[in-house]
């Protein structure tokens, strides 16, 4: 057995599912980022991909380190989701960085929520919950489109019924 074959067996063959999880997370994070980038919003393609993949990686490390470093009779107990719980704090910090207040307008809340969501995608994929994560991404994008339709309809109605042409400015912030 040569060196490359040994590396292949140790790293790739034994852990192929971890690599698949990282790839799925990167694709989903990129998709979320593409949507935000397409709308010229702060935090785009790479940001969401990095958030999603980082969360997947941290979740994988957390889960597999428990398997590697704890054993039933050693007295060592480890919580596999402890690192994943710390991700939430970091996501809050990142999300706060994209929220801006300018007078009465607050911008970036959706971007912050999507950063949090991308983190959830990463944690879910890292933990191996492919189906529910993919379903969640599809569901949120479908409902976001439905919500956009209703927002546009509301703005159109507000403009046509309001005698003040500046009144619709506040509706756009919502």
Secondary structure, 3 states (H helix, E strand, C coil): CCHHHHHHHHHHHCCHHHHHHHHHHHHHHHHHHHHHHHCCCCCCHHHHHHHHHHHHHHHHHHHHHHHHHCCCCCCCCCCCCHHHHHHHHHHHHHHHHHCEEECCEEECHHHHHHHHHHHHHHHHHHCCCHHHHHHHHHHHHHHHHHHHHHHHHHHHHHHHHCCCCCCHHHHHHC
